[in-house]
């Protein structure tokens, strides 16, 4: 598909989504999917401006206006905000402001998950309430706005004014409504955003009144008309008029403090009574806002940081099978690339045949995925209602995808195995595992390089890693390998010889032994010789070691004594080195927070030092915090610590304590 055709396809997808969401109150794709498609379209339009369509959603701010409500024109357009998704993009936003010759203060605000509203007052009396609509013309929802108790019907002053904010529904309100709807066999409201939007777009205001909606006001479109020079002053001004303004808003002096605010509310997000999906960042000074101006779609002086999504939807395009180091066959989901918590996901394990069948997955399904433990992408299930009839059923293979040996399924187990010990895939996977980060951590030896070395005959067994120096000229002749990368690889190999025993045990690929069990065995036996001499009965005395695992360990060392002897001859460490637990009255069992910059240590070094002495490092200040370490240019954490009366260490005090540790 060429660029012009893809642009047409994206415009159709996004316009259909806008119509379903804004007109029919029936969202058919998630915000994550919408953001992904919109960003792709923006990038293509910037690259190929000759293909931009007149009905492109990038030319519009919102959705289509419904005919069942009267229309209200916005005197000042209600523009939406551009989005940023990580720290780098937040800093890029700051750099663009500074390149314009501005050294800004920012106001950080929570991005409430609800429906934008414009409120107009004449002589202090509420005249109208309108939705954003397409940014120029919105829908008249005055009759429903009047039912929201947080919105004043009369202001404290007889003033003509327009203010803008967010109508939302509290989490507990949604929970209560859904309990009642379930009892009455009514469909449940999907989430707080859809619930709020659907409520204010009811013809009958009684329905809106029953929904117990709420509101925060966050924007004054024309502050200079009231002699107001900063956004933060505008928030205070609107609050004094009687509007509900979020108390979590914060004036900050630097982008570092912006990032601290983001980190703080990333932690607090779940405990808030309402849903937020990000943080809005605005230049505080109104004159600077006007100097920066607007693009066709967004203000240049503000942006919205969107929280990484734990759960997203994407398409399952295929299911492929891989062979592990033990011969285990694993089905894997091939996914349409999607951003999950800051990283692009293309694959996810489906574990085994039973797992796939339990989810009822079909190739072509829209599936929900998330990161288990915020690390491993995992498929949670299919969105059945999104099926088109073109999906294909899953079918388990019967032969090894590499060597075509018929698969076997061991009694009492759910996994299929390739029984061929000489299957090429098993050899490569075992070598990749040995060099991986959680095993021997041999930097510079990734999957592709190991596959190349395996195919070239440089590595066939684990000891061959430590003879790569003998293939120097051949390796230097390979594409992408220079003397520096070769020497770095040899250094990494040499460093791996000094790993603690648990790293080696995990790297050996003993069936059933994960990193935690490897650590458990290393702690209990201290040296590999002791472990090799252990009987099944002795192993069973260790907590978490069962019958099958004990048999696996005994069998492995019985069959691989020659391998262990070869590794000993290569000076690979066979002892458990452990980590010495240190105590110190200044650190042990205390909770620390850091703000600002310490000149003689990095943030990571300070965190490591605290944890070395059994202290805890946290990102936010609370009543449970024991000490706040304050460096140069501290943020709001310093003020919070002073308010709570928490012990504060400045740089000089912290250095004197660290020097005492060094002397010991």
N, C-alpha and C positions, 0 to 999 in steps of 0.2 A: 504494500500500500504506500503510495507516494504522499508527500507532505500535504498537497492540496486535498486529496481524498480524506486523509486523517483529520484535517481541520474541519471538513464538512461533517465527518462522523462525530467528532467531539462536540461541535456546536449543536448537533441534533440531540446527543445524549444529555448535554447540560440544559438545553432549553426544555426538553421533556421533563427533566428532573425539577426545574424551576416551576413549571406549570403544575406538576403533581404536588409539589410542596406548598407553593403560595396560593394556588387557585383551588385545588381540590382538598387541601389539608390531608394529603395522603402521601407522605414521603416514600419513594420507591428505591432510593439509594441513600447510603449514609453520608454524613458530613465528610468522613474520611475519603470516601470514594469521590465525592464532589470536588474536594480540595485537590485530590490527585489529578483528576481530569482537567480541572481549571488551570492548574500550574503547567500541565503539558500543553494546553492550548495557548496560554500566554507565551510560553517559550517558542512555540512554533510560529505564532503571529509576529513575534519580534524578529525571528529569523527570516520569515517569508511574508513581509507586509503586503505583497501584491495579492495574497490569497485571503486576506481578512474579509469576512462576510459582514454584510450590513446588520444581520440579526445576531451577531456574535454576542454571547453573554458578557464578554469583557467590556462591551460598550454600555452595559447596564449595571446598576448597583444592586437592584433587588429583582423581584419577580413580577409577574403580570397582575394587574389590578382586577379584582373581581367586580362583576356588575351588580351584585346584590347589595352592595353598600354604596352610599354616596361618596363622591370623590372630593378630596381636599388637596389643593396645590400647596407645596412647601415654598415659601418665599425664599428661603435659603435651602439649597438641596441637602437632603439627608444622605451623605456619602457613607459608604462602609469603609472598613480599614483593610490595609494590606496585612498579610500574615507573615510571621517568622516562626521557625520551628525548633531552633537550637541556639546555644550560646553564641556560636560563630555568627549567625544571622542577626542576633540582637546587637552584637558589637559592630557588624556592618552597618546597621541602621544608625548607630551612634557616630560612626566614622563619616557617613554621608552628611549628617548634621554639622559635624565639625569642619568638613571640607567647604561648607558654605560660610565659614568664618564665624560660626556660633559656638560658644562654649556653654552648653545648655544645663539648666536644671530640668529634671523630669518629674512628672506626677505619675505614680503607679496606681492603677485601679484594677480591681478584680473584674474579669469579664464574665458577667452574669449570663447564665444559660436561659434565655427567655425570648421576649419579643420587643423590638425597639418601638418607642412611642414618642410622638411629638405632642406637647400640651401647650395650648395657647390661652392666655388669660387677658381679659380686658378689664381695666380698673380693679384688678385683683380677683375677678370672678372667672371661674373656668368656663371658657367658651367652647373649646373643641379638643378632641383627642384624635390623633390619626396615626396609622401605621406608616412604616417607611415606604411601602409600595415599591415603585421603581426608583425611588430617590427624589423624584420630582413631583409625582402625584401619589398620594396615599389613600387609604380607606378611612372613612369617618366611623370611629368606634366610640364616639362620645358617650353614647347611652350605656356602654359597658364600662368605660373608664370611671364613670361616676359611682360605680359599685365598689371600686377598690378603695379601701379605707386609708391606705397609705398616700393616696393622691388627694390633696386638699381641694375642696370645692371653693374655698375663699382663702386668699392669701393674707398674710399679716399686714400687707401694705396695698393700697389701691393702685396697683402698678400694671402697666401693659407689658407683657413679657411672653416669650416663647422659651420653653425648656424642653430638654430631651432626656430620655432615660430608658429603663428596661422594665417591662412587666414580666413577672416571674411567679412561679409556684414553689413553695417550700417543699422539701423532701417529705416531711411528715404529712403535709396536706395531700400530696399525691398518694401516699401509702393509705391514708384514711379513705380517700375517695375510691381507690381501687378495691379496698376491702368491702365497701358498700356495693360497688358495682358487681363484684364477684357473687355476693349474696343474692343479687337480683338477676344473675345470669346475663349481665351486660359485658360487652368487650372491655378489657382493661385499657386505660390510657397508657401509651407507650413509654413516655418519659416526661419530665417536667417541662421541657421546651415545647413539645407538641401539645401538652395539656394546656399551657398558658396561651399559646397561639390559637388553639381551637376554642378556648373559652372566650377570648375577647372578640372572636369573629362569629359569635352566635347572634342571631336576630333577636332572640328573647333575652333581655338583660337579666332575667331571673336566674338563668343558668350560670351566667358569669358571677352573679352575686353569691350563688351557692358554692362556687369554686374557691372562694377565699384567696383571691389573687393578691400579690404584693407588688411593690415598685421601688426602684432606686432611681434618683435623678442624677445624671452625670455630665450634662453638657449645656452650656449657654451659648447659643449660636452667634450672638452679637454683643460680647462683653464690653467693648469699647463704648457702646451707647450708654452704658451705666457707669462709665469712669473706672471700669475694672481692667487692670493691666496684666493679670496672671490668671491662669486656669485654676490654681489653688484658691485664689481669692474668690473666683466665680463659684466654686463649690461651697465656700463658706457663706457667700452672699445668698445662694439659693437655699441653703439650709436655714438661714435666718428668716427667709420668707415663709418657711413652713414646709419645705419639701424634705422628703426623706433622702439623705445622702449617705452612702456607705461609709461607716467609720474606719474601714480598713484602708481607705485611700492614703497615700503617703507621698510627701514631697522629698525627693532625694537629690543629692548633689553630683552623682556620677553614675556611669553605666555599671560600675562594680556594685553600687548599692541597688541598682535595678535588678541585677542578677541575684543579689541576696534576697530581695523581696520575692522574686520568682521561686527561689529555693525554699523560702519560708512557707509560701502558700502551696507549694507542691506537697509539702508535708502536712499542712493543715487542711488541705482540700476536702478530705473525707469527713472531717469533723465539723465542717460548716453546715448550717441548717438549709442552705440552698446550694444548687449546683453551679460550679464555675467551670469553664472550659479553657481558661487562659488568663493572661494578664495584659491589660492595655497600658501602653507607654506613650505619654504625651509630653511634648516640649511645654514647659510651664509658661514662659513669657509670650504674651499675645502678639507683641510686635514681631518677635522672632517667628511665631507661627505664620504671620502674614508675609514675612519676608521669604519663608520657605515655600509657601503656597501649596498648590495641589497638582496632581497629575489628572488625567482624564477620569480616573476612577477613585483615587484615594488622596487624602491629605498627606503631604510629605513630612509633616511634623508629628505624626502619630503612627503607631503600628500595634498589632495584637500578637503577642506571643501565645501560641497554641500549645497546650499541654500535649505531650506524647500520648497517643491512644493505646490503651492496654488491649482493647479488642477492636479489630477492624474486619471488614469484609473484602474478599477478593475472589477471583475465579480459580477453581481447581482445573488446570488445563490438561493434566496427565498424572498417572501414577506409575512410577518406575521402581525397579527393584535393585538393591545393592547387596553385595556379599561382604559380611564382616570378617574379622580376623579369626573367628571361631567357626566360620562357615555359615553363620546365621543369616537368613534371608530377611531383609527389611524392606517393606513397601515405603516409598517416599512420595510426598505430594509435590508436584511441580505447580507452582502458583504464578498467577499474573503478578508481577512485581508490585509490592505495596510497602508503604512506610509504616513501621511499627516501632514506637518508642525511639525514634531517631535513627533507625537503621532499615535498609531496604531488604525485605524478605522475599526470596524466590523459591525456597525449598523448606519443607518441614517433614519430620519423620512421622510415619503412620504406624510405627511399632510392629504390628503383625496383622494377619488376616482377620482375627477376631475383632481387633480394634476398629478396622475399617468397616466391617459388617455391623458392629454395634452402633456406629454413627450413621450407617445407611448411606455412605458416600457414593456419588456417581461422578464420573469424569464429565466435566462441564458445569458442575454445581457451583453456585456462589456459596462460599464457606466462610465461617467466622473463625478467625485465628487470633491468638494472643501470645505473649511471651511468658512462658511458665517460669516463675521465679525471676521475672524481668530479664531473662537471658535466652532461653531456648524457645524458638517458635513452635507453637503447638496448634493443631487443628481442633476446634471445639465442636464443630458440627456443620451441617448443611442448612441453608435457608430454603426449605422445601417450597415455600410459596413463590420463590423466584425461578422455579424450573420452567423450561419452555417446551419440554418433550424431546429435545435434541440430545439430552444427556445420555452417556453410555454407562452400562453397569460395570462395576469392578469385578475382575476375575483374577483369582490367585494363580500364579504360574506353577508349573509342575516340574520344570527343569531349571538348573542353574543358569542364570543369564550370561555367565562367562564361559563355563566349560561344558554346559549342556548335560551334565550328569543329573539323573533323576533325583529330585529332592526327597528327603525323609522327614518325618515328623515324629519326634520321640514321645513315647508314651507318657501321658500326664502333663505334657507341655504344649504351649500354643504356637511355638515357633517352628518354622521349617528350616532345615539345614542342608547345605551341600556337603555330602559325605566325602568328597574328593580332597584328601589332604594336600594334593599337589595342584589344586585349583589356583591359577595365577592371581585371582582377586584376593584370595586369603593371604597370600604372601605379601602383596602390596599393602593391604589394609593393616596387617600386623606391623609392618615397618613404619607406616604413617603414624600408627598409634604410639609406637615406641618413642618417636621423636616429638610427639605433640606436647603442648604447653603443660598439661596436667601430669604428663609422664616425665620423660627426661628433659623436656624443654630445650631442644636443640634448635636455637635460633638460626634462621636461614635455610632450614630444611622443611619446606612446606610440601603439600601433597603433590603438586606438579613436578617439583624438583626430584622428589623421591621416586615418582613414577618414571621420570626420565632416567635417573640413575639405575633403577631396576631394569628398565628395558635395555639400557646400555651394558648391563652386566656388572656394574660397579658394586651394587648392593643386592644380595640375595638372602642374607641372614643378618641377624642383629649385630654380631661381631664385625660384619663388613663395614658398618658405619665408621669404625675406628681405624679402618685401613684405607679410607678415602684419600689420604695424603699420598698413597702410592699411585693414584690415578691423576696426579696434578696436571700433567700436560694434556691429557685427554679431556679433563673437565674444563680447563682454560680454553679449549678449542670449541666448547659448546656456546651457543648463542646466549648472551646475557650474563656470562660469567667472566669477570675480570679478576686480577690478582687480589684486589682488595676484598671482594666478596668471597673469594676462595679462602683467604687468610682469616676472615671473620668467621667463616664456617668451621675452620679447624679450631679456632679459639673457642667457639661454642661447644664443639665436641669435647675439647679438653675440659671445659668447665663442667660439662655434664657428668664427668667421671667422679666429681665430688658431691653429687647429689646425695641426700639422705636415702636410706633403704626403701622407704615407702614409695619414692619416685620410681625406683627400679622395679619393685614388685608390681606396681600398676602398669609400667611400661612393658613388662614381659608378656602381658596379655593372658594371664592365668584365667581360664574360664570362670566367670562368676565374681571375679575380684575387681571391684571398683576402687576409686581413690580413697574412700573412707575405710573400706575393709583393709586396704593395703596399709593405711596408717595404723589401724588397730593391730594388725599382725606385726608390723615393725616395732610398735611400742611394747608388745608382749614378748617378742623373741630377741630383739636387740641386734641380732646378726643373722644373715641368711643361712649360715650353717646350722644354727639352732632350729630354724624353721624347717629346713630340709630334713632334720632328724626327728621332727615331731610326728607322732602317730595320729591316726584319726581320732582316737579316744582323747588324746591330749588337746587336740584342736577343738573338739566339741565342748570342752570345759570353758572356752572363751565365749562370752556373751555375743550374740548375733552371728555366731558361726554354726550353721546347721549341718545336717548329715550330708546333703549333696555337695555343699561347698567344701566341707572337710575332705570328702573323697576326691574332689577336683584338685585340691591343693596337693594332697599326697601323690596322686597320679601324675601331676605336672612335674614335680621334682624328681620322681622316679624315672620319668622319661627324658628329662632335660638336664641331668647332672653334667653332661659334657658341655652344654651351653654355658652353664654357670662357671665351670672351670675355665672356659675360654675368656669369659668376662673378667674373671679374677686375674688372669694373666695380662689382661689389658689395663690393670690397675683401676677397675671400676669399683667404687666404694660399696661395701657390702654391710655397713653398719648403720644403725639408726642414730642419726645425729641429734634429733630432737630440737626443741626450742626451750631454752632456759627461761623459766618464769621468774621475772624480777619484781621486787616490791620496793616502793619508796613512798614515804608518808605524804609527799607533795602530789603524787599522781594516782596511787593505787586506790581503786574503788571510787574515783571521783569523775564527774562528768564535765568536759571542757567544751567551750565554744571559742572560735577565733574570729576576729574582725580586723580589717586593715592589713598592712604588710609588715612583716618582721624582716629586718635587713640581713640577719645572719643565718636564717633557716627558711626553707620553702614551706608552704602549707602541707605538702605531702610528708616532708621530713618531720614536721611538728606532730602530725597525726601518727606517724610511725613511732615516734618517741613516746607519746602518751600511751599507745597501745602496748608498747614494749613493757611498760611498767604497770600494765593492767588497769589503765584508765580508759575512759570512753570519750570519743570525739564526736560531737554533734554539730549540726548546721544551724540550729535555732536555739535562742535563749528561752528558758522557761524557769519556773520555780525550782525545778529539780537540778538546774545547772549549778555546779559548784564554783567554777572559775571561768572568767572570760579573759582570754589573752588579747590585749589591745596593741596593735601596731600603728604604723603611719596611715593617715587618712581612714580612720575607722568609720563604720557605717552605723545604721540604726541599732545594731545589736549592742553597741556601747551604751546608748541612751537607755535601752531596755534593761541592761544589767544594772545601771545606776538606779533606775526606778525600783527595781526589785531588791536592791541592796546586796547584790552578788559580788563576791570577791573579784577584784580586777587586778591582773598582772600587766603592767606596762612592759615595754621591751627590755628595759634595764633590769627589772625584777626577774623577768623570765630568763634572761641571760645568766644572771647570778645563780639561779637554780640549776640551769643546764650545766654551768661550769662546775658546780658541786658534784653533779653526776659524773662528769668527765674525770674529776679528781679521784672519785671512788673507783 
